[in-house]
C-alpha cells in the first residue's frame, strides 16, 4: 500500500541557499505519515494506541525550492511485533530529492509502553499478520 502526500514548501522553510532546509523534510514525513495513519485507522475504527518514532535514516539526493511540488510516496516496508518501518520517497517532477526510513513503535496511549501492532491495522495497511 503506497500513500501519496504532496507538499508545497513555504518561504519560511527555505534556507540561505533558497532550498528547503533539511529539518523540514522530517516534518513533511511526519505530516504525511500522520495523514496515512488516519486513513488506515478510519478503516479499523477507534484505537487505544499510537506510534512513536524510534529511528530515522534519511538520504538527500536533490533540492526542493519555493513553488516546487514535493511528492512523497509513503509505504510500510517492514513489520515487527511492536514496530514497523515506513519508507518515504520524495520527488519533484520525477526527480529524486530524498529518501527516508522511519521506524515507529506502537505504544499504548495511557501507559506509553510498547504494544503489539494490532492485526486489523496490519491488514488495513497492507501488512502481514503477526506470527
Order of alpha helices (4+ residues) and beta strands (2+ residues): beta-alpha-beta-beta-beta-beta-alpha
